[in-house]
Amino acid sequence: MTQELIANMLGVRREGVTEAAGKLQRAGLIRYSRGHIEVLDRPGLEQAVCECYAVVKLEFDRLLADIPHGDPSKILGESDRRALVDRPDKIEANNPRNRG
């Protein structure tokens, strides 16, 4: 995951991501190299971020509590499940983001 991609996802400048990643790396919380991020100290990372992380995580977990983890086919509708098994290319072709 590049710093530019992270910046685009967050709506910030790439330089800000570079600075933040550098600070987190110097603090020993992450290792960041050539688009790869490795979390070295998750509890420390969670303590270093604002309280909004905990709020968002709780809400995320609450909203997605009924979705089984690990098998995306379980959250699809029956017709999508059949397409995933029978014609996996159909799922990608029907993705609205892939339409001209």
N, C-alpha and C positions, 0 to 999 in steps of 0.2 A: 504494500500500500504506500504509494508515494506521498510526499508532503503536499504536493499540488492537489492530489485527489482528496486528501484529508481537508485541505483548505477549502476546496470546492464544496465538499459535503457540509462543512461548518459555516460556510459563507464568510470566511475570513481570508486575510492575505497569507500567502505561503510563508512569508517571512515570520509571521506570528507563530505558525506551526513549527518552523525551524527553531525559533527561540524557546518555545514551550517544550519541545522534544529534547532540546539540549539541556534545559534545566532538569527535566525528569531523569535524563540519562546521568547527568552529573550527581544527582541525588541518589543514584543507584537503584532507581525504581523501574527503569526500562532499559533495554538495549535496542538501539535503533540503527540500522545499517542497510543501505541500498534497498529501501522499500520494505524491509522486514522489521516488525516490531515484536520484541519479546518482553513480556512482563516478568520482571525479576522479583518484585515484592508487591503482590496485590494488596495486602492490608495496608502497607505503607502508601501505595498509590491512592487507595480509597481515602486515607487520612489527609493526603495532600490536596485533594480536590475539594471544591465547595460542597456544601450540604445538599446542593441540588442533585448530585449523583444519587444519593440515598433516596431522595424523593422520587426521582424518575425511575430508579430501579424498582422500588416498591410498587409504583403504578404499573410499570411494564409487567412485572410478575403477576399482579392482580388481574390485569386485562388478558394476559395470555395463559392463565392458569389451566384452562381447559384444553389447550393445544398440546398434543403429545410432542415431546422433544425427540429429535433424531430421525423421524420418518415423515418428511413433508407430504407424502402421498396420503397420510391420514387426515390432513386438513383440507384436502381437495374435495370437490363434489364428485358424485359417482361417475358422471360422464368424463370429468377430467381424470379421474383415477383410471378409467378404462383406456383413455387416450395415452396416459403415461405408460401403461403396460403394453398396449397394442401398438401405439404410434407415438413414441416420445417426441418425434420431430413436429407433431401436430401442436403440442403445447407451445413450443417455441414459435411456430408460425402464427398462432392465435394470440400471441402476446401483443397488446396494443402498442407497446414501445417499439415493436419491430415493423410496424406498418408505416409505409411511405408517407 
